[in-house]
Amino acid sequence: MELKQLIIERRSIHAFENRSVSPSIVEELLDSAVWVPNHRLTQPWRFILVHREGRGLIGQAGRAFAERMEKEPAKKQEAGQRLYDKLMAIPMFLVVVMAENPHPLIREEDYAATSCVIHNLSLLAWEKGIGMVWETYPLIHDPGFREALSIRPGEKVIGSLHLGYPLKFPIAQPRISAGDRITIFDQGL
Ligand SMILES: Cc1cc2nc3c(=O)[nH]c(=O)nc-3n(C[C@H](O)[C@H](O)[C@H](O)COP(=O)(O)O)c2cc1C
């Protein structure tokens, strides 16, 4: 697929077929995705792939989180079950974690580079017929979620990527033309 077409036609996928992408394919895609511009070559990222029975770790953390968040005692169980079921319907999670550099500027650069890795991955996956959505739901910052996946202090969860073979393709939301957002200076004083 032509790069331009790939970039424009990629969509965030929320509904997946009930089959898992092979971890070896994900690893292969990541091996290319990490070739991003990365100031100081800090390579601050780490990837946690969760699928099959492993999804229970996220499902259970989600259940406990939703129960805790629900204010009304009578609704806690139902809220927990709802999130558990929602999470367990995702065939594969790729949790992207970044080592948080103590220096704010480096941390910002690292976040930018990690974001490039994630988007590279989504384009490479799309080219292979694999869909993805980058999720930043509050659960990713929950201590129970972090503990379940052995995320260490000093590591920030950048996103929970949901990966799988697309079941439904969302309609593209139009973008503002770059021409409306560009300022060009081509004259001196
Ligand atoms: C940093 C970041 C965080 C996102 N978090 C979420 C999220 O939590 N839930 C979600 O449904 N989509 C999330 N998205 C996906 C966007 O909603 C999606 O890219 C946007 O709606 C445009 O749709 P498209 O990707 O299909 O073009 C996130 C995207 C980015 C870049």
The ligand as a MOL file (V3000), in Angstrom:
LIG
                    3D

  0  0  0     0  0            999 V3000
M  V30 BEGIN CTAB
M  V30 COUNTS 31 33 0 0 0
M  V30 BEGIN ATOM
M  V30 1 C -2.7830 9.8160 22.7770 0
M  V30 2 C -4.0530 9.1870 22.2860 0
M  V30 3 C -4.9540 8.6820 23.1890 0
M  V30 4 C -6.1460 8.0760 22.7630 0
M  V30 5 N -6.9970 7.5450 23.6940 0
M  V30 6 C -8.1370 6.9740 23.2910 0
M  V30 7 C -9.0120 6.3990 24.2520 0
M  V30 8 O -8.7400 6.4090 25.4520 0
M  V30 9 N -10.1510 5.8330 23.8130 0
M  V30 10 C -10.4550 5.8070 22.4640 0
M  V30 11 O -11.5150 5.2860 22.1200 0
M  V30 12 N -9.6220 6.3140 21.5280 0
M  V30 13 C -8.4880 6.9010 21.9020 0
M  V30 14 N -7.6230 7.4070 20.9780 0
M  V30 15 C -7.9420 7.2810 19.5440 0
M  V30 16 C -8.5750 8.5540 19.0090 0
M  V30 17 O -9.8250 8.7590 19.6210 0
M  V30 18 C -8.7100 8.4250 17.4920 0
M  V30 19 O -7.4250 8.4230 16.9280 0
M  V30 20 C -9.5140 9.5760 16.9000 0
M  V30 21 O -10.8650 9.4570 17.2350 0
M  V30 22 C -9.4120 9.6370 15.3740 0
M  V30 23 O -9.8490 8.4300 14.8160 0
M  V30 24 P -8.9140 7.6050 13.8220 0
M  V30 25 O -7.7150 7.1570 14.6090 0
M  V30 26 O -9.7770 6.4520 13.3680 0
M  V30 27 O -8.5450 8.5090 12.6840 0
M  V30 28 C -6.4370 8.0020 21.3680 0
M  V30 29 C -5.5070 8.5240 20.4490 0
M  V30 30 C -4.3320 9.1100 20.8910 0
M  V30 31 C -3.3440 9.6430 19.8810 0
M  V30 END ATOM
M  V30 BEGIN BOND
M  V30 1 1 1 2
M  V30 2 1 2 3
M  V30 3 2 2 30
M  V30 4 2 3 4
M  V30 5 1 4 5
M  V30 6 1 4 28
M  V30 7 2 5 6
M  V30 8 1 6 7
M  V30 9 1 6 13
M  V30 10 2 7 8
M  V30 11 1 7 9
M  V30 12 1 9 10
M  V30 13 2 10 11
M  V30 14 1 10 12
M  V30 15 2 12 13
M  V30 16 1 13 14
M  V30 17 1 14 15
M  V30 18 1 14 28
M  V30 19 1 15 16
M  V30 20 1 16 17
M  V30 21 1 16 18
M  V30 22 1 18 19
M  V30 23 1 18 20
M  V30 24 1 20 21
M  V30 25 1 20 22
M  V30 26 1 22 23
M  V30 27 1 23 24
M  V30 28 2 24 25
M  V30 29 1 24 26
M  V30 30 1 24 27
M  V30 31 2 28 29
M  V30 32 1 29 30
M  V30 33 1 30 31
M  V30 END BOND
M  V30 END CTAB
M  END
